[in-house]
Amino acid sequence: MKPGPPPYAATRDDPLLGSLVDRRYRIDALIARGGMSAVYLGRDQRLHRPVAVKVMDAAYRDDPVFLSRFEFEARAVAGLKHPGLINVYDQGIDDQVVFLVMELVEGGSLRELLRERGPMPPHAVSAALGPVLGGLGTAHAAGLVHRDVKPENILISDDGDVKIADFGLVRAVAEAGITSASVILGTAAYLSPEQVESTRADARSDVYSTGVVMFELLTGRTPFHGDTPLGLAYARLTYDVPAPGDVVDGVPAQFDEIVLRATERDPANRYRDGFEMARALADASAQLRLPRFTVPAPQRSAERATAARFRNRHPGHDDVGASPDRIGPGGTALFDGPPTSRGAAAPDDAEPAGHRFSILDLDGSADHEVPDFDEHDAEDSGSAVTVLVWLCLYAAVIAAIAAGGWWIGAHLLMGLSPTG
């Protein structure tokens, strides 16, 4: 690993910054750091494209079991092709640095979107989870299991693409026998019962976790709570995930049924894999006649803030990260507040603030009000109705004046006529 030319000098805080990993991948800026890895904004110097570089924690680099499993999983995932999967470009070890090079999603995570906008209406939930379930189904068909489906691992691009990341890492870490409190804390809310009781996990475990994510998207909260990660994890061994409609009003019965089946405590009663759950979601959306929807990328994401800071510090260098129209004058990010706080994971029991929207039943009439994804459409609709009413009143007044004028004129003519 050789240091790059100025201004990419490594720092004492993070010696990776400014380095060239595997004589190819320039490490530009830290996006986020978790319990088992750190993700960096980087650039492939050979192909001249931005990339995300995941560097594993030093605890794993000397474990041969982990390294073997890490390499196997990376190769397996790299062979998968689906729009809902993050592309894996490369993996390796360079001077004790264990790294994975992936497609850089210019946008943010589903967790960050939830924090910005709160719970989603059904058509947005369908649009967000459809690609994820398709990606999971593709992996399941190849014999792979994700084991860590949660909003933090679901990424949304500025183009509206939704993709799931971090396939294979959990299995590699589990087989190495190295864990940390932060890893457990980040995953406990979404674990399936069998993952809590044992290390067994299959496609139906991913289905359970996706069901929990679907519950959270609809309600703005996770179904279980506990004082400790262990207590939170074990709650699902005793209690069922409730129907989202029991928590917030207006959730369609079809969506309740999907969540309840996906989160059955007995794996035999769940959907078999991601494809089967995806079909159920598509059928429910068609039955409800839900509109097509493009999921918006979060505006206050760790990736966007990192790219903005890098551009600000190194103007004139290769484009990386967020699109230029997302960056303000001087390379500053277009949002309020300290950018370093935007990428932090929300607590498992965080409940984003809701808005207002209405659910349409099958004949197209509004029957319930539940938390909204966006208020602006309703405001615009109200303004349009007001303008229409005033136009109608104006037209009625003009018509009355015209009719009165016609009546008066007719009678005046009759009075002036010789026979009048």
C-alpha positions as CSV (number, residue, x, y, z in Angstrom):
1,M,0.0,0.0,0.0
2,K,1.7,3.2,-1.2
3,P,0.7,6.7,-0.3
4,G,-0.7,8.9,-3.1
5,P,0.6,12.3,-4.1
6,P,-0.4,15.4,-2.2
7,P,-3.0,16.6,-1.2
8,Y,-3.9,13.0,-0.4
9,A,-1.5,12.7,2.5
10,A,-2.4,10.1,5.2
11,T,-3.3,11.5,8.6
12,R,-2.5,10.3,12.1
13,D,-6.2,9.9,12.8
14,D,-6.7,7.5,9.8
15,P,-3.5,6.3,8.0
16,L,-5.7,4.9,5.2
17,L,-6.7,8.3,4.0
18,G,-4.7,9.3,0.9
19,S,-3.3,5.8,0.4
20,L,-3.5,3.6,-2.7
21,V,-4.8,0.2,-1.8
22,D,-3.6,-2.6,-4.1
23,R,-1.8,0.0,-6.2
24,R,-5.2,0.8,-7.7
25,Y,-7.9,2.2,-5.3
26,R,-7.3,5.7,-4.0
27,I,-8.9,6.1,-0.5
28,D,-10.3,9.6,-0.4
29,A,-12.6,10.0,2.6
30,L,-14.4,8.0,5.3
31,I,-18.1,7.6,4.8
32,A,-19.0,5.5,7.9
33,R,-17.4,3.2,10.5
34,G,-19.2,0.2,12.0
35,G,-18.5,-2.6,14.4
36,M,-16.7,-4.8,11.9
37,S,-15.6,-2.5,9.1
38,A,-15.2,1.0,7.7
39,V,-16.5,2.3,4.4
40,Y,-14.5,4.8,2.4
41,L,-15.2,7.0,-0.6
42,G,-12.6,5.9,-3.2
43,R,-11.6,6.0,-6.8
44,D,-10.5,3.2,-9.1
45,Q,-7.4,4.7,-10.7
46,R,-7.3,2.1,-13.5
47,L,-10.9,2.4,-14.7
48,H,-11.4,6.1,-13.5
49,R,-14.6,5.6,-11.6
50,P,-15.8,6.3,-8.1
51,V,-16.1,3.2,-5.8
52,A,-16.9,2.3,-2.2
53,V,-14.1,0.5,-0.4
54,K,-15.1,-1.5,2.7
55,V,-12.1,-2.2,4.9
56,M,-12.5,-4.9,7.6
57,D,-11.5,-4.3,11.2
58,A,-8.0,-5.3,12.1
59,A,-9.4,-8.1,14.4
60,Y,-10.2,-10.1,11.3
61,R,-7.1,-9.8,9.2
62,D,-5.1,-12.6,11.0
63,D,-8.0,-15.1,11.1
64,P,-7.6,-17.7,8.3
65,V,-11.2,-18.9,8.7
66,F,-12.5,-15.4,8.2
67,L,-10.2,-14.6,5.3
68,S,-11.2,-17.8,3.5
69,R,-14.9,-17.3,4.0
70,F,-14.6,-13.6,3.1
71,E,-12.9,-14.5,-0.2
72,F,-15.5,-17.2,-1.0
73,E,-18.5,-15.0,-0.2
74,A,-17.1,-12.1,-2.2
75,R,-16.6,-14.3,-5.3
76,A,-20.1,-15.8,-4.9
77,V,-21.8,-12.4,-4.6
78,A,-19.8,-11.0,-7.5
79,G,-21.3,-13.6,-9.7
80,L,-24.9,-12.5,-9.0
81,K,-26.7,-10.2,-11.4
82,H,-29.8,-8.3,-10.3
83,P,-30.7,-4.6,-10.2
84,G,-31.4,-4.9,-6.5
85,L,-27.9,-6.1,-5.6
86,I,-24.8,-3.9,-5.1
87,N,-22.2,-4.9,-7.6
88,V,-19.0,-6.3,-6.1
89,Y,-15.9,-5.3,-8.2
90,D,-12.9,-6.7,-6.3
91,Q,-11.6,-8.0,-3.0
92,G,-8.2,-8.8,-1.5
93,I,-5.5,-8.2,1.1
94,D,-2.9,-5.5,0.7
95,D,-0.3,-5.1,3.5
96,Q,-2.7,-6.3,6.2
97,V,-5.6,-4.3,4.8
98,V,-8.5,-6.6,4.1
99,F,-10.8,-4.8,1.6
100,L,-13.8,-5.2,-0.6
101,V,-14.4,-2.9,-3.5
102,M,-18.1,-2.2,-4.4
103,E,-20.3,-0.1,-6.6
104,L,-20.7,3.4,-5.0
105,V,-24.4,4.3,-4.6
106,E,-24.6,8.0,-4.8
107,G,-27.5,8.7,-2.5
108,G,-28.0,7.2,1.0
109,S,-29.6,4.4,3.0
110,L,-33.1,3.5,3.7
111,R,-32.4,4.3,7.4
112,E,-31.5,7.8,6.5
113,L,-34.6,8.2,4.4
114,L,-36.8,7.0,7.3
115,R,-35.1,9.5,9.5
116,E,-35.9,12.3,7.1
117,R,-39.4,11.5,6.0
118,G,-40.9,9.1,8.6
119,P,-43.1,6.1,7.8
120,M,-44.0,5.4,4.2
121,P,-47.4,4.9,2.5
122,P,-48.0,1.4,0.9
123,H,-47.0,2.4,-2.6
124,A,-43.6,3.7,-1.4
125,V,-43.1,0.5,0.7
126,S,-43.8,-1.6,-2.4
127,A,-41.4,0.4,-4.5
128,A,-38.7,0.2,-1.8
129,L,-38.9,-3.5,-1.0
130,G,-39.7,-4.9,-4.5
131,P,-36.1,-4.6,-5.8
132,V,-34.7,-5.8,-2.4
133,L,-36.8,-8.9,-2.5
134,G,-35.8,-9.6,-6.1
135,G,-32.1,-9.3,-5.1
136,L,-32.6,-11.6,-2.1
137,G,-34.4,-14.1,-4.3
138,T,-31.6,-14.1,-6.8
139,A,-29.1,-14.8,-4.0
140,H,-31.4,-17.4,-2.4
141,A,-31.6,-19.3,-5.8
142,A,-27.8,-19.4,-5.8
143,G,-27.7,-20.8,-2.3
144,L,-26.6,-17.6,-0.5
145,V,-28.2,-16.0,2.5
146,H,-27.8,-12.4,3.6
147,R,-28.3,-12.8,7.4
148,D,-28.4,-9.0,8.1
149,V,-31.3,-7.4,6.2
150,K,-32.0,-4.0,7.8
151,P,-32.5,-0.4,6.6
152,E,-28.8,0.4,7.0
153,N,-28.0,-2.2,4.4
154,I,-30.6,-1.0,1.8
155,L,-29.2,1.8,-0.3
156,I,-31.1,4.3,-2.6
157,S,-29.4,6.1,-5.4
158,D,-30.2,9.6,-6.8
159,D,-31.8,7.8,-9.8
160,G,-34.2,5.9,-7.6
161,D,-32.5,2.5,-7.7
162,V,-32.9,0.5,-4.5
163,K,-30.1,-2.1,-3.7
164,I,-29.1,-4.3,-0.9
165,A,-25.5,-4.4,0.3
166,D,-23.2,-6.5,2.5
167,F,-24.0,-10.0,1.3
168,G,-21.8,-12.7,2.9
169,L,-20.1,-10.5,5.5
170,V,-22.1,-11.8,8.4
171,R,-21.4,-15.4,7.6
172,A,-17.7,-14.7,7.3
173,V,-17.7,-12.9,10.7
174,A,-19.8,-15.6,12.4
175,E,-17.6,-18.4,11.2
176,A,-14.5,-16.6,12.5
177,G,-16.1,-16.5,15.9
178,I,-15.4,-12.8,16.4
179,T,-18.2,-10.6,17.5
180,S,-18.7,-7.1,19.0
181,A,-21.4,-5.3,21.0
182,S,-21.9,-2.9,18.2
183,V,-22.5,-5.6,15.6
184,I,-25.1,-7.2,17.9
185,L,-26.8,-3.9,18.6
186,G,-27.2,-3.0,15.0
187,T,-28.8,-6.3,14.1
188,A,-30.8,-7.4,17.1
189,A,-34.0,-5.7,16.0
190,Y,-34.2,-7.7,12.7
191,L,-32.9,-11.1,13.7
192,S,-35.1,-14.1,13.0
193,P,-36.0,-16.5,15.9
194,E,-33.7,-19.2,14.6
195,Q,-30.8,-16.8,14.4
196,V,-31.3,-16.0,18.0
197,E,-31.5,-19.6,19.1
198,S,-28.7,-20.9,16.9
199,T,-26.4,-20.1,14.1
200,R,-28.8,-21.7,11.6
201,A,-30.1,-19.4,8.9
202,D,-31.6,-19.9,5.4
203,A,-33.6,-17.9,2.9
204,R,-36.6,-17.8,5.3
205,S,-34.4,-16.0,7.8
206,D,-33.9,-13.2,5.3
207,V,-37.7,-13.3,4.7
208,Y,-38.3,-12.7,8.4
209,S,-35.9,-9.8,8.6
210,T,-37.5,-8.2,5.5
211,G,-40.9,-8.6,7.2
212,V,-39.6,-6.7,10.2
213,V,-38.2,-4.0,7.8
214,M,-41.7,-3.8,6.1
215,F,-43.3,-3.4,9.5
216,E,-41.0,-0.5,10.3
217,L,-41.5,1.2,7.0
218,L,-45.3,1.2,7.5
219,T,-45.3,2.2,11.2
220,G,-42.1,4.1,11.8
221,R,-40.9,1.7,14.5
222,T,-39.6,-1.8,15.0
223,P,-42.0,-4.4,16.5
224,F,-39.9,-5.4,19.6
225,H,-38.2,-3.4,22.3
226,G,-35.7,-4.3,25.0
227,D,-33.4,-2.8,27.5
228,T,-30.4,-4.7,26.1
229,P,-29.6,-6.1,22.6
230,L,-29.9,-9.6,24.1
231,G,-33.3,-8.8,25.5
232,L,-34.4,-7.3,22.2
233,A,-33.3,-10.3,20.3
234,Y,-35.0,-12.8,22.6
235,A,-38.3,-11.0,22.6
236,R,-39.2,-12.6,19.2
237,L,-38.9,-16.1,20.7
238,T,-42.0,-15.3,22.9
239,Y,-44.0,-12.8,20.9
240,D,-45.3,-12.5,17.4
241,V,-44.7,-9.4,15.2
242,P,-48.1,-7.6,15.3
243,A,-49.9,-6.5,12.2
244,P,-48.8,-3.0,11.2
245,G,-52.5,-2.0,11.0
246,D,-52.7,-2.7,14.8
247,V,-50.1,0.1,15.3
248,V,-51.2,2.7,12.8
249,D,-54.6,3.2,11.1
250,G,-55.1,2.8,7.4
251,V,-52.6,0.0,6.5
252,P,-54.3,-2.3,3.9
253,A,-55.2,-5.8,5.1
254,Q,-53.1,-7.3,2.3
255,F,-50.0,-5.6,3.7
256,D,-50.8,-6.8,7.2
257,E,-51.1,-10.4,5.8
258,I,-47.7,-10.1,4.1
259,V,-45.9,-8.9,7.3
260,L,-47.6,-11.6,9.5
261,R,-46.7,-14.4,7.1
262,A,-43.1,-13.2,6.6
263,T,-42.6,-13.0,10.4
264,E,-44.1,-16.3,11.5
265,R,-42.0,-17.7,14.3
266,D,-42.0,-21.1,12.6
267,P,-39.9,-20.8,9.4
268,A,-42.0,-23.5,7.7
269,N,-45.0,-21.0,7.7
270,R,-43.1,-18.2,6.0
271,Y,-42.6,-17.4,2.4
272,R,-39.9,-19.8,1.0
273,D,-37.6,-17.1,-0.3
274,G,-37.3,-13.6,-1.5
275,F,-39.0,-14.4,-4.8
276,E,-42.2,-15.7,-3.2
277,M,-42.5,-12.7,-0.9
278,A,-41.9,-10.4,-3.9
279,R,-44.7,-12.1,-5.8
280,A,-47.0,-11.6,-2.8
281,L,-46.1,-7.9,-2.5
282,A,-46.6,-7.4,-6.3
283,D,-50.0,-9.1,-6.2
284,A,-51.1,-7.0,-3.2
285,S,-50.0,-3.8,-4.9
286,A,-51.9,-4.8,-8.1
287,Q,-55.0,-5.6,-6.2
288,L,-54.9,-2.3,-4.4
289,R,-54.1,-0.5,-7.7
290,L,-51.1,1.3,-6.0
291,P,-49.4,3.9,-8.3
292,R,-45.9,3.4,-9.6
293,F,-43.4,5.3,-7.5
294,T,-39.7,6.2,-7.5
295,V,-38.2,6.1,-4.1
296,P,-36.3,9.3,-3.4
297,A,-32.8,9.2,-2.1
298,P,-32.2,10.9,1.3
299,Q,-30.9,14.4,1.1
300,R,-29.0,14.2,4.3
301,S,-26.8,11.1,3.9
302,A,-23.4,10.2,5.0
303,E,-22.3,9.5,1.5
304,R,-23.5,12.9,0.2
305,A,-21.9,14.8,3.1
306,T,-18.6,12.9,2.7
307,A,-18.5,13.7,-1.0
308,A,-19.3,17.3,-0.4
309,R,-16.5,17.7,2.2
310,F,-14.0,16.0,-0.1
311,R,-14.9,18.3,-3.0
312,N,-14.6,21.3,-0.7
313,R,-11.1,20.3,0.5
314,H,-9.8,19.2,-2.9
315,P,-11.4,21.4,-5.6
316,G,-10.6,20.5,-9.2
317,H,-10.0,16.8,-8.6
318,D,-11.8,13.9,-10.1
319,D,-15.5,13.8,-9.6
320,V,-16.5,11.5,-6.7
321,G,-19.7,10.8,-4.7
322,A,-22.7,13.1,-4.9
323,S,-23.8,14.6,-8.2
324,P,-22.8,18.3,-8.8
325,D,-26.4,19.5,-8.5
326,R,-26.4,18.2,-4.9
327,I,-23.5,20.5,-3.9
328,G,-23.8,24.1,-3.1
329,P,-21.3,27.0,-3.7
330,G,-17.8,26.2,-2.7
331,G,-18.5,22.5,-2.4
332,T,-20.7,22.7,0.6
333,A,-23.6,20.2,1.1
334,L,-27.1,21.7,0.7
335,F,-28.5,20.9,4.1
336,D,-28.5,22.2,7.6
337,G,-26.6,20.9,10.7
338,P,-23.2,19.2,11.1
339,P,-22.6,16.7,8.4
340,T,-20.8,14.3,10.6
341,S,-24.0,13.5,12.5
342,R,-26.0,12.6,9.4
343,G,-24.6,9.1,8.9
344,A,-25.0,7.8,12.4
345,A,-27.4,4.8,12.8
346,A,-30.7,5.6,14.5
347,P,-31.5,3.6,17.7
348,D,-33.6,0.5,17.1
349,D,-36.5,2.1,18.9
350,A,-36.4,5.4,17.1
351,E,-39.8,6.5,15.8
352,P,-39.5,9.0,12.9
353,A,-42.1,11.8,12.9
354,G,-45.0,11.1,10.5
355,H,-46.8,13.2,8.0
356,R,-50.3,12.7,6.5
357,F,-51.7,10.8,3.6
358,S,-54.8,8.8,2.7
359,I,-55.2,5.2,1.8
360,L,-57.4,4.4,-1.2
361,D,-59.6,1.4,-1.0
362,L,-60.4,-0.7,-4.1
363,D,-63.0,1.6,-5.6
364,G,-60.6,4.6,-5.3
365,S,-62.3,6.4,-2.4
366,A,-60.4,7.6,0.6
367,D,-61.2,5.7,3.8
368,H,-58.4,6.3,6.3
369,E,-55.8,8.8,7.2
370,V,-52.4,7.5,8.3
371,P,-48.8,8.9,8.5
372,D,-47.8,10.6,5.2
373,F,-44.7,10.4,3.0
374,D,-45.1,13.9,1.6
375,E,-47.5,16.8,2.4
376,H,-46.8,19.0,-0.7
377,D,-49.2,17.1,-3.0
378,A,-52.1,17.7,-0.7
379,E,-51.3,21.3,-0.3
380,D,-51.0,21.8,-4.1
381,S,-54.4,20.0,-4.5
382,G,-56.1,22.2,-2.0
383,S,-54.8,25.3,-3.7
384,A,-56.1,24.1,-7.1
385,V,-59.5,23.5,-5.7
386,T,-59.7,27.0,-4.2
387,V,-58.8,28.6,-7.5
388,L,-61.4,26.5,-9.3
389,V,-64.1,27.5,-6.9
390,W,-63.3,31.2,-7.3
391,L,-63.3,30.9,-11.1
392,C,-66.7,29.3,-11.0
393,L,-68.1,32.1,-8.8
394,Y,-66.6,34.7,-11.1
395,A,-68.1,33.0,-14.2
396,A,-71.6,32.9,-12.5
397,V,-71.4,36.6,-11.6
398,I,-70.5,37.5,-15.2
399,A,-73.3,35.3,-16.6
400,A,-75.8,36.9,-14.2
401,I,-74.7,40.4,-15.3
402,A,-74.9,39.4,-19.0
403,A,-78.4,37.9,-18.5
404,G,-79.6,41.0,-16.7
405,G,-78.2,43.3,-19.4
406,W,-79.9,41.2,-22.1
407,W,-83.3,41.4,-20.2
408,I,-83.1,45.2,-19.7
409,G,-82.0,45.8,-23.3
410,A,-84.8,43.7,-24.7
411,H,-87.5,45.7,-22.7
412,L,-86.0,49.1,-23.6
413,L,-86.2,48.1,-27.3
414,M,-89.8,47.0,-26.8
415,G,-90.7,50.4,-25.2
416,L,-89.1,52.3,-28.1
417,S,-90.8,50.3,-30.9
418,P,-93.9,51.9,-32.7
419,T,-96.2,49.0,-31.4
420,G,-94.8,49.2,-27.8
